[in-house]
Amino acid sequence: MTDSLRFIPLGGLSEIGMNCAALASGDTVFAIDCGVGFTDELGADMFHPDFAWLEEQRDRLRAIVVTHGHEDHIGALPYLLKRVRVPVYAPPYAAALIRDRLREHRLEDIDLRVGSAGSRFEIGPFTVERFAVHHSIADATGLILDTPVGTVVHTGDFKIESEPCAGQLFDRERLEEVARDGVRLLFSDSTGADVEGTSNLECTAEDALERWVARSPHRVVVATFSSNVFRLRAALRIARAHGRKVCLLGMSVRNHTEVATALKLVPPIDSLLVSAEVSATLPRHEVMIITGGTQGEPRASLTRLAREEHSYLHLSEGDTVIFSSRIIPGNELAVLDVINRFERRGLEVITRREHPEIHASGHGSREEQRSMLRLLRPEAFVPVHGTHRHHRRHAELAREEGVAQIELVENGKVLEVTRDSLELVGSVPVGRVYVERMEPLGKGVIEDRRAMASGGLVTISIAMKDGRLKSSPRVLARGVVGTDIRSRVEQKVANHIRDKLKGRSFTRHELAEEIAIEAARRFLIHHHRKRPLIAAAVVEAS
């Protein structure tokens, strides 16, 4: 047995989302989480880590261990499991969501092993134990790892609530036991490292939500993260208490409600729910709409409401939209566009910026991170999840708490851990794979879309007969020059290509196409300083 282990992050470090890392020792590798990031860049819906390195390790890869059910921790599982089949260990709520994802991708016979906080299992030389943490989803867990170099703790995403609501658990006593025996290394969630103090309590957000619903005279839209069962349960309770029917808007909200109800995290609510079509006919003060889409996603139900594009529901002046959520960095402009659209129509919009009590983050702020460090007293510390700034700020706390060994790690870097040292010893290939409608987009597609987005597109149609040019090429340019000169430029490019091709005989269409593309490229660079994507095709003339 080797006396070292290696930590290899493939995503989620120095970025928000797409969490996936591997631990390796001897002939065993296992992944911790397997998540996606969301984007509308280049027409994609999401992206996941490049799994090339894990595929190379297929003979050593033994399992995927999931800490909790957020998409940035489970969303990429189908894409990895299509390439390598290994057992997946997950807590109950995450397991229910994973089953849905696997059905969507028509993946069968996946070995999904479900275990709650306190469960233990072995993966090669590792023993893995789950412990419960507070987070904005049910059944969130961290991991206690018995490894060849000692005890390693991975917090997963966490916060520490001083007044947890029903169903929120935190295994403080178990962590105190682990600390007494000694913790060699702590991996800890850094997402809240820029926020001073402690995070808002979930029960505080619930009380604030009820106050706003009580004072709202007409329809109320509660926009929240679909996966936050505690917030969802609170909104349903509040609706019932204030005599409102509930319309669950959007597939994600409906799916999470079904899972939460099946796991008895939410009481039966059939009598409370109405369809969008029915809710449009009810008096405005009797309706609550619960929706996701809090990040301004273009196809989300909330965005469609803001743009007045929903088939049945149309909000009116005096209605209230409550954003019981935060803006994930990078989504600011999209969210502000949604807010502005509502406010222009006379709706009252309640956000965390003006009313911070309306949302409680699932990530601990600095004092909670400090508490975790004091609770576990690790010999070594590596911040995970979040940007480089989050990691650096979290490392500052660890230094203040007297942690002797601290290392900041980037995606793709290999950290070797022994009983005495931490050392960066190399790197592995990493990257992003973009996905559109559940299908990965190849590198060539992404490169073409980037070229079109930055420089536009030129298409060239070349009519040939018996290997010779039959007529002047037809050129179409889109997104390259202004419409006032586009026709003239197209004609000049066509003439330039014609001059390069006329009088020549071609035995291969590909050669004529290459010459045409190069001629167009040189002309546009020389005369217009443009570098569009250029495509050419030969058609046989009759």
HELIX and SHEET records of a PDB file:
HELIX    1   1 GLU A   41  GLY A   43  5                                   3    
HELIX    2   2 ALA A   52  GLU A   56  1                                   5    
HELIX    3   3 GLU A   71  ILE A   74  1                                   4    
HELIX    4   4 LEU A   77  LEU A   81  1                                   5    
HELIX    5   5 PRO A   92  GLU A  104  1                                  13    
HELIX    6   6 ARG A  172  ASP A  181  1                                  10    
HELIX    7   7 GLU A  202  ARG A  215  1                                  14    
HELIX    8   8 VAL A  229  ALA A  241  1                                  13    
HELIX    9   9 MET A  251  ALA A  262  1                                  12    
HELIX   10  10 ASP A  270  LEU A  272  5                                   3    
HELIX   11  11 ALA A  276  SER A  279  1                                   4    
HELIX   12  12 ARG A  284  GLU A  286  5                                   3    
HELIX   13  13 SER A  301  ALA A  306  1                                   6    
HELIX   14  14 GLU A  332  ARG A  344  1                                  13    
HELIX   15  15 PRO A  356  ILE A  358  5                                   3    
HELIX   16  16 ARG A  366  LEU A  376  1                                  11    
HELIX   17  17 HIS A  388  GLU A  400  1                                  13    
HELIX   18  18 LYS A  443  GLY A  455  1                                  13    
HELIX   19  19 ARG A  486  LEU A  501  1                                  16    
HELIX   20  20 HIS A  509  HIS A  528  1                                  20    
SHEET    1   A 8 LEU A 112  VAL A 114  0                                        
SHEET    2   A 8 VAL A  88  ALA A  90  1                                        
SHEET    3   A 8 LEU A  61  VAL A  65  1                                        
SHEET    4   A 8 THR A  28  ILE A  32  1                                        
SHEET    5   A 8 CYS A  20  SER A  25 -1                                        
SHEET    6   A 8 LEU A   5  GLY A  11 -1                                        
SHEET    7   A 8 LYS A 413  VAL A 417 -1                                        
SHEET    8   A 8 LEU A 422  SER A 427 -1                                        
SHEET    1   B 4 GLY A  37  PHE A  38  0                                        
SHEET    2   B 4 MET A  46  PRO A  49 -1                                        
SHEET    3   B 4 ARG A 432  GLU A 436 -1                                        
SHEET    4   B 4 GLU A 439  PRO A 440 -1                                        
SHEET    1   C 7 ARG A 120  ILE A 123  0                                        
SHEET    2   C 7 PHE A 126  ALA A 132 -1                                        
SHEET    3   C 7 THR A 141  THR A 147 -1                                        
SHEET    4   C 7 GLY A 150  HIS A 154 -1                                        
SHEET    5   C 7 LEU A 185  ASP A 189  1                                        
SHEET    6   C 7 ALA A 380  VAL A 384  1                                        
SHEET    7   C 7 GLN A 405  ILE A 406  1                                        
SHEET    1   D 5 LYS A 245  LEU A 249  0                                        
SHEET    2   D 5 VAL A 287  THR A 291  1                                        
SHEET    3   D 5 VAL A 220  THR A 224  1                                        
SHEET    4   D 5 THR A 320  SER A 324  1                                        
SHEET    5   D 5 GLU A 348  ILE A 350  1                                        
SHEET    1   E 3 ARG A 468  LEU A 469  0                                        
SHEET    2   E 3 LEU A 457  LYS A 465 -1                                        
SHEET    3   E 3 ARG A 474  ARG A 478 -1                                        
SHEET    1   F 3 ARG A 468  LEU A 469  0                                        
SHEET    2   F 3 LEU A 457  LYS A 465 -1                                        
SHEET    3   F 3 LEU A 533  GLU A 540  1                                        
END                                                                             
